[in-house]
Amino acid sequence: MSAFALADRWRGYRPRFRFAQTLETALAVLVIFLFSSALLSQLFGGGEEGSPILRLIWPPVYLLTLILIVMRPMPVLGLMVRAWPLMVLAVLPMVSACWSLDPGLTLRRGLGVLFPALFALWMASRFSWRDLIRLLAVSLSVLAVGSLVMSVLFPAYGVMHEIHPGAWSGLWFEKNRMGAVMALAAMSGMAAAFTTPHRREVRYWGALVILAVFLVLMSTSKTALMACMIGVLGPVMIYFARQGFIMAVLAVFSGLFGVFALGLVIAIGPGVILEALGRDPTLTGRTDIWIGLLQAVQMRPWTGFGWGVFWLVEDGPVFWVRQATQWEVPSAHNSWLEIALALGLPGAIWAILVYLGGLVSAMKRLFSGVEAYWALPAMAVWGLTSMSESIFMTTNGFTWTLFCITFSKLASRRER
């Protein structure tokens, strides 16, 4: 008897639990909640490196991810082969320990890049597109309701007082973080409303969109507001693009015209846009940071300084960047520049190619498949925000986890 026949017989003898699917769904929601870092900074304070308690949370999450994969190894392995560009990118931070300024720290923080990708592979192999979109919407609705409760009933924690007084931060320590997550919540609600086969669910997803938009406005985050507009209008344009040739031409033309107009205004008069968004022409000092960081990249253009150590090694190259900008710069405020600092220019180029691969795959689903309602607006939002924020490939990062889930599912076989 072949090994495959023995494996089929073993699977037939395994006890089947009716609550297994419910348990897996609950665990998936829990892990997504943890990767969102909701309440963690509020309860324990500081970042990952600032609180030893936060560092103790992730090993059980990694162990749970391995257990879930072991329960369904073959679908995950098959999807790993199909999503190999993502897996190569997820492994690079661990490899960078060979030349890192602090190898031990790089290995630990590299695990926080690899395991979200592994969890994403399990998610993509376990759930269909409809179920996956609904699960993301449920998870983000929990975060939205929690943020509303925290801001209204516990304003000492859910509303900022010293910096940006009056802005809602919800379950997070900072308003921009809540705004970014709520923009994704609005997008997931729209995607769930367009893809659900049950009409009675539409009202619930509509309520999620209204709540998420309200929280984005209360966060006063301009970047989150732009992302929210894409997340809400994107699925609407996709819907109209599928309503016949004329509507498809109008929808595609409107999208292209909007992108062209935005690019033209930015090229001719970026100061007008920035002032309208409440920012100065240097993107609140970002360009000064980028100039100093480009000089740092030139010091190690091929390898970078190792994953997650550039900003934490006080006596390293970051010292000169902070001297030049005259303030404690916490990040590059640009995802691709952040990756170049850690992995060198080859790593940054590979990351851009992986993102573009996911974007192209999402664009191919514009006229067919339920996945476009989530994947295409999400890719557009992440591409937009990655230019001014370090959100891509962050250690145990929420955006990185969602991107890996979306990329992995796009790499899987098309569903009928």
C-alpha positions as CSV (number, residue, x, y, z in Angstrom):
1,M,0.0,0.0,0.0
2,S,1.3,3.4,-1.0
3,A,2.0,6.2,1.5
4,F,-0.8,8.3,0.0
5,A,-3.3,5.4,0.6
6,L,-2.1,5.0,4.2
7,A,-2.5,8.8,4.7
8,D,-6.1,8.6,3.3
9,R,-6.9,5.7,5.6
10,W,-5.4,7.5,8.6
11,R,-7.5,10.6,7.8
12,G,-10.6,8.4,7.6
13,Y,-9.9,7.0,11.1
14,R,-9.4,10.3,12.7
15,P,-12.2,11.5,15.1
16,R,-14.3,14.2,13.4
17,F,-15.4,17.0,15.7
18,R,-18.4,19.0,14.6
19,F,-17.2,22.1,16.4
20,A,-13.8,22.0,14.7
21,Q,-14.7,24.6,12.1
22,T,-16.2,26.9,14.7
23,L,-13.1,26.5,16.8
24,E,-10.8,27.3,13.9
25,T,-12.8,30.4,13.1
26,A,-12.7,31.6,16.7
27,L,-8.9,31.0,16.8
28,A,-8.5,32.9,13.5
29,V,-10.4,35.9,14.9
30,L,-8.3,35.8,18.1
31,V,-5.0,35.7,16.2
32,I,-6.1,38.6,13.9
33,F,-7.1,40.5,17.1
34,L,-3.6,40.0,18.5
35,F,-1.8,41.0,15.4
36,S,-3.9,44.2,15.3
37,S,-2.2,45.1,18.7
38,A,-5.5,46.4,19.9
39,L,-5.5,47.0,23.7
40,L,-1.9,45.7,24.0
41,S,-0.2,49.1,24.0
42,Q,-3.0,50.4,26.2
43,L,-2.6,47.7,28.8
44,F,1.2,47.2,28.8
45,G,2.5,50.4,27.3
46,G,5.6,50.8,25.0
47,G,6.4,49.0,21.8
48,E,7.5,45.4,21.4
49,E,11.0,46.2,22.6
50,G,9.7,48.4,25.5
51,S,7.5,45.8,27.3
52,P,8.8,42.3,28.2
53,I,5.1,41.3,28.7
54,L,4.4,42.0,25.0
55,R,7.2,39.8,23.9
56,L,5.8,36.9,25.9
57,I,2.5,37.1,24.0
58,W,3.9,36.1,20.6
59,P,5.5,32.6,21.3
60,P,2.1,31.1,22.1
61,V,0.7,32.7,18.9
62,Y,3.5,31.2,16.9
63,L,2.9,27.8,18.5
64,L,-0.8,28.0,17.7
65,T,0.0,28.8,14.1
66,L,2.2,25.7,13.9
67,I,-0.5,23.5,15.4
68,L,-3.1,24.8,12.9
69,I,-0.7,24.1,10.0
70,V,0.1,20.6,11.3
71,M,-3.7,19.9,11.3
72,R,-3.8,20.7,7.6
73,P,-0.2,20.4,6.3
74,M,-0.7,19.4,2.6
75,P,-3.0,22.4,1.5
76,V,-0.6,24.8,3.3
77,L,2.5,23.3,1.7
78,G,0.8,23.4,-1.7
79,L,-0.1,27.0,-1.3
80,M,3.4,27.7,0.0
81,V,4.8,26.6,-3.4
82,R,2.4,28.8,-5.3
83,A,3.1,31.8,-3.1
84,W,6.9,31.3,-3.1
85,P,7.8,35.0,-3.8
86,L,6.0,35.9,-0.6
87,M,7.8,33.1,1.4
88,V,11.2,34.2,0.0
89,L,10.5,37.7,1.2
90,A,9.3,36.5,4.6
91,V,12.5,34.5,5.1
92,L,14.9,37.3,4.2
93,P,14.7,39.0,7.6
94,M,15.9,35.8,9.3
95,V,18.7,35.5,6.7
96,S,19.8,39.1,7.4
97,A,21.0,38.0,10.8
98,C,24.2,36.9,9.0
99,W,25.2,40.6,8.6
100,S,23.1,42.3,11.2
101,L,24.3,44.8,13.7
102,D,22.6,42.7,16.4
103,P,22.0,39.1,15.1
104,G,20.0,38.0,18.1
105,L,17.6,40.8,17.8
106,T,17.3,40.3,14.1
107,L,16.4,36.6,14.6
108,R,13.7,37.4,17.1
109,R,12.2,40.2,15.1
110,G,12.5,38.2,11.9
111,L,10.2,35.5,13.5
112,G,7.6,38.3,13.7
113,V,7.7,38.6,9.9
114,L,7.8,34.9,9.1
115,F,5.0,33.7,11.3
116,P,2.3,36.1,10.1
117,A,3.1,34.8,6.6
118,L,2.7,31.2,7.8
119,F,-0.6,32.1,9.6
120,A,-1.7,33.8,6.3
121,L,-1.0,30.6,4.4
122,W,-3.1,28.6,6.7
123,M,-5.9,31.2,6.5
124,A,-5.8,31.2,2.7
125,S,-5.8,27.4,2.5
126,R,-8.6,27.0,5.1
127,F,-11.3,29.5,4.0
128,S,-12.9,30.3,0.7
129,W,-12.9,33.9,-0.5
130,R,-16.5,34.6,0.7
131,D,-15.7,33.1,4.2
132,L,-12.4,34.9,4.4
133,I,-13.9,38.3,3.6
134,R,-16.7,37.7,6.1
135,L,-14.2,36.6,8.7
136,L,-12.1,39.7,8.2
137,A,-15.2,41.8,8.5
138,V,-16.2,40.1,11.7
139,S,-12.8,40.6,13.2
140,L,-12.6,44.3,12.2
141,S,-16.2,44.9,13.5
142,V,-15.1,43.6,16.9
143,L,-12.2,46.2,16.8
144,A,-14.6,48.9,15.6
145,V,-17.2,48.3,18.4
146,G,-14.4,48.0,21.0
147,S,-12.9,51.3,19.8
148,L,-16.3,53.0,20.1
149,V,-16.8,51.7,23.6
150,M,-13.3,52.6,24.7
151,S,-13.5,56.2,23.3
152,V,-17.0,56.9,24.8
153,L,-16.9,55.1,28.1
154,F,-13.2,55.3,28.9
155,P,-12.0,58.5,27.3
156,A,-9.0,58.6,29.6
157,Y,-7.6,55.7,27.5
158,G,-9.6,56.0,24.2
159,V,-9.1,59.7,23.6
160,M,-5.8,61.5,23.2
161,H,-5.0,64.3,25.6
162,E,-1.4,65.6,25.3
163,I,-0.7,65.2,21.6
164,H,-3.6,65.8,19.3
165,P,-6.0,66.5,22.2
166,G,-9.6,65.3,21.5
167,A,-8.7,62.9,18.7
168,W,-10.1,59.4,19.3
169,S,-7.5,56.6,19.5
170,G,-9.9,53.8,20.6
171,L,-8.2,50.5,21.4
172,W,-4.8,51.9,20.4
173,F,-2.4,54.3,21.9
174,E,-2.3,56.6,18.9
175,K,-5.0,58.1,16.7
176,N,-3.5,57.3,13.3
177,R,-3.4,53.6,14.2
178,M,-7.1,53.5,14.9
179,G,-7.8,55.5,11.7
180,A,-5.8,53.0,9.6
181,V,-7.6,50.0,11.1
182,M,-11.0,51.6,10.8
183,A,-10.3,52.4,7.1
184,L,-9.8,48.7,6.6
185,A,-12.9,47.9,8.6
186,A,-15.0,50.1,6.3
187,M,-13.4,48.4,3.3
188,S,-14.1,44.9,4.7
189,G,-17.7,45.9,5.4
190,M,-18.2,47.0,1.8
191,A,-16.6,43.9,0.5
192,A,-18.8,41.7,2.7
193,A,-21.9,43.5,1.7
194,F,-21.2,43.0,-2.0
195,T,-20.2,39.3,-1.7
196,T,-22.6,37.9,0.9
197,P,-25.2,35.5,-0.5
198,H,-27.6,36.4,2.4
199,R,-29.4,39.7,1.8
200,R,-30.2,40.0,5.5
201,E,-26.5,40.4,6.3
202,V,-26.2,43.6,4.1
203,R,-27.7,45.8,6.8
204,Y,-25.1,44.6,9.4
205,W,-22.2,45.2,7.1
206,G,-23.7,48.6,6.2
207,A,-23.8,49.4,9.9
208,L,-20.1,48.4,10.2
209,V,-19.2,50.8,7.3
210,I,-21.1,53.7,8.9
211,L,-19.4,53.0,12.3
212,A,-15.9,52.7,10.7
213,V,-16.3,55.9,8.7
214,F,-17.4,57.7,11.9
215,L,-14.4,56.4,13.8
216,V,-12.1,57.5,11.0
217,L,-13.5,61.0,11.2
218,M,-13.1,61.1,14.9
219,S,-9.5,60.0,14.6
220,T,-8.8,63.1,12.5
221,S,-6.3,61.1,10.5
222,K,-6.0,62.6,7.0
223,T,-4.2,59.6,5.6
224,A,-6.8,57.2,7.1
225,L,-9.6,59.4,5.5
226,M,-8.0,59.0,2.1
227,A,-7.7,55.3,2.6
228,C,-11.3,55.1,3.8
229,M,-12.5,56.8,0.7
230,I,-10.7,54.3,-1.5
231,G,-12.1,51.4,0.6
232,V,-15.6,52.6,0.3
233,L,-15.7,53.8,-3.3
234,G,-13.5,51.1,-4.7
235,P,-16.0,48.2,-4.3
236,V,-18.8,50.5,-5.7
237,M,-16.7,51.1,-8.8
238,I,-16.0,47.4,-9.1
239,Y,-19.7,46.7,-8.9
240,F,-20.5,49.2,-11.7
241,A,-17.6,47.9,-13.8
242,R,-19.4,44.6,-13.9
243,Q,-22.8,46.0,-15.1
244,G,-22.1,45.9,-18.8
245,F,-19.6,47.3,-21.3
246,I,-20.7,50.9,-21.0
247,M,-20.6,51.0,-17.2
248,A,-17.3,49.1,-17.3
249,V,-15.8,51.8,-19.6
250,L,-17.1,54.6,-17.4
251,A,-15.9,53.0,-14.2
252,V,-12.4,52.2,-15.5
253,F,-12.1,55.7,-17.1
254,S,-13.2,57.4,-13.9
255,G,-10.6,55.5,-11.9
256,L,-7.8,56.2,-14.4
257,F,-8.8,59.9,-14.6
258,G,-8.8,60.2,-10.8
259,V,-5.3,58.7,-10.6
260,F,-4.1,60.9,-13.5
261,A,-5.6,64.1,-11.9
262,L,-4.0,63.3,-8.5
263,G,-0.6,62.7,-10.1
264,L,-0.9,65.9,-12.2
265,V,-1.8,68.0,-9.1
266,I,1.0,66.5,-7.1
267,A,3.5,67.1,-9.9
268,I,2.4,70.7,-10.5
269,G,1.6,71.9,-7.1
270,P,2.2,69.5,-4.2
271,G,2.0,72.3,-1.7
272,V,-1.7,72.8,-2.4
273,I,-2.5,69.1,-1.7
274,L,-0.4,69.0,1.4
275,E,-1.9,72.2,2.8
276,A,-5.4,70.8,2.1
277,L,-4.5,67.7,4.1
278,G,-3.2,69.9,7.0
279,R,0.5,69.1,6.3
280,D,3.5,71.2,5.4
281,P,5.3,70.8,2.1
282,T,7.9,68.6,3.7
283,L,5.4,66.0,4.8
284,T,5.8,67.0,8.4
285,G,9.5,66.6,8.2
286,R,9.5,63.3,6.4
287,T,11.7,64.6,3.5
288,D,14.4,65.6,5.9
289,I,14.3,62.1,7.4
290,W,14.4,60.5,3.9
291,I,17.5,62.5,2.9
292,G,19.4,61.3,5.9
293,L,18.3,57.7,5.5
294,L,19.2,57.6,1.8
295,Q,22.8,58.4,2.9
296,A,22.6,55.6,5.4
297,V,21.4,53.2,2.7
298,Q,24.5,54.1,0.6
299,M,26.7,52.8,3.5
300,R,25.4,49.3,3.0
301,P,23.4,49.2,-0.3
302,W,23.6,45.5,-0.9
303,T,22.9,44.0,2.5
304,G,21.4,46.7,4.7
305,F,22.0,46.7,8.5
306,G,19.9,43.7,9.4
307,W,16.2,43.3,10.1
308,G,14.7,45.5,12.9
309,V,18.0,46.8,14.3
310,F,18.6,50.1,12.6
311,W,16.5,52.2,15.0
312,L,17.3,50.2,18.1
313,V,21.1,50.2,18.0
314,E,21.7,53.7,19.5
315,D,25.4,53.9,18.7
316,G,24.8,52.8,15.1
317,P,24.1,54.8,11.9
318,V,20.8,56.0,13.4
319,F,22.8,58.4,15.6
320,W,23.8,60.5,12.7
321,V,20.3,60.5,11.3
322,R,18.9,61.8,14.5
323,Q,21.7,64.4,14.8
324,A,20.8,65.7,11.4
325,T,17.1,65.9,12.0
326,Q,17.5,67.1,15.6
327,W,14.8,64.7,17.0
328,E,14.3,61.1,18.0
329,V,13.2,59.7,14.7
330,P,11.3,56.4,15.4
331,S,11.0,55.1,11.8
332,A,11.6,55.9,8.2
333,H,7.9,56.8,7.5
334,N,8.3,55.0,4.2
335,S,7.9,51.2,3.9
336,W,10.3,50.7,1.0
337,L,13.1,52.9,2.5
338,E,12.6,51.0,5.8
339,I,13.2,47.7,4.0
340,A,16.2,49.1,2.2
341,L,17.8,50.0,5.5
342,A,17.3,46.4,6.8
343,L,17.8,44.3,3.7
344,G,19.6,46.5,1.2
345,L,18.4,47.6,-2.2
346,P,17.9,44.0,-3.5
347,G,15.6,43.3,-0.6
348,A,13.6,46.5,-1.2
349,I,13.3,45.8,-4.9
350,W,12.1,42.2,-4.2
351,A,9.5,43.6,-1.7
352,I,8.2,46.0,-4.4
353,L,8.0,43.2,-6.9
354,V,6.0,41.1,-4.5
355,Y,3.6,43.9,-3.9
356,L,3.3,44.6,-7.6
357,G,2.6,40.9,-8.2
358,G,-0.2,41.0,-5.7
359,L,-1.6,44.2,-7.2
360,V,-1.5,42.8,-10.7
361,S,-3.2,39.6,-9.5
362,A,-6.0,41.7,-7.9
363,M,-6.4,43.8,-11.1
364,K,-6.9,40.6,-13.1
365,R,-10.0,39.8,-11.0
366,L,-11.6,43.2,-11.7
367,F,-14.4,41.7,-13.9
368,S,-14.9,38.3,-12.2
369,G,-14.7,36.7,-8.8
370,V,-15.8,38.0,-5.4
371,E,-12.2,38.5,-4.3
372,A,-11.8,41.8,-6.2
373,Y,-14.1,43.6,-3.8
374,W,-11.5,43.2,-1.1
375,A,-8.2,42.5,-2.8
376,L,-8.1,45.4,-5.3
377,P,-9.0,48.3,-2.9
378,A,-6.8,46.7,-0.2
379,M,-3.8,46.6,-2.5
380,A,-4.5,50.2,-3.5
381,V,-4.7,51.4,0.1
382,W,-1.5,49.6,1.1
383,G,0.3,51.0,-1.8
384,L,-0.8,54.6,-0.9
385,T,0.0,54.4,2.8
386,S,3.3,52.6,2.3
387,M,4.7,55.8,0.7
388,S,4.3,57.8,3.9
389,E,4.2,55.2,6.7
390,S,6.3,52.1,7.6
391,I,3.5,49.6,7.4
392,F,4.9,46.9,5.1
393,M,6.7,43.9,6.6
394,T,6.5,45.2,10.2
395,T,7.2,42.8,12.9
396,N,3.9,41.1,14.0
397,G,2.3,43.9,12.0
398,F,-1.4,44.0,11.2
399,T,-1.1,45.3,7.6
400,W,1.7,42.8,6.9
401,T,-0.6,40.0,8.1
402,L,-3.5,41.1,6.0
403,F,-1.3,41.6,3.0
404,C,0.1,38.1,3.4
405,I,-3.5,36.7,3.7
406,T,-4.6,38.5,0.5
407,F,-1.5,37.7,-1.5
408,S,-1.6,34.0,-0.5
409,K,-5.3,33.7,-1.4
410,L,-4.7,35.4,-4.7
411,A,-1.9,32.9,-5.4
412,S,-4.2,29.9,-4.7
413,R,-6.3,28.3,-7.4
414,R,-9.3,30.3,-8.7
415,E,-12.6,29.3,-7.1
416,R,-15.6,28.5,-9.2
